[in-house]
Amino acid sequence: MKTFSKNPEWWFCGHWNGSNIQIKHSTGRPLKEENEHTHDFAEYYLLLKWKLTVEINRELFALKVLELLMVESWEAHKISAKSNDAEYLIIKEKSFPWNKI
């Protein structure tokens, strides 16, 4: 059995602490410009509070609270908008350094 706590970058677990998946709790901190990117694994977004919009293959998906969005392997995606009070989890199916392509 293992437990994980958030590190200063808001990550709970990943390759650095022995987990095969990555989980990040993120907030509506100012949106950094994110480049569209892909992975060779699925990535999930779970909206906990307020608003979050994810762009997948140039189509916008506005999540509802407690809605889980799965981005399939190799789908080009990025977070395109979020409210200042947004809270959400990012769950990556695999964890290793430099996992964006």
Summary of the structure (lengths in Angstrom):
residues: 101
radius of gyration: 13.2
end to end distance: 32.3
largest distance: 40.7
contacts: 266
relative contact order: 0.31
helix: 3%
strand: 43%
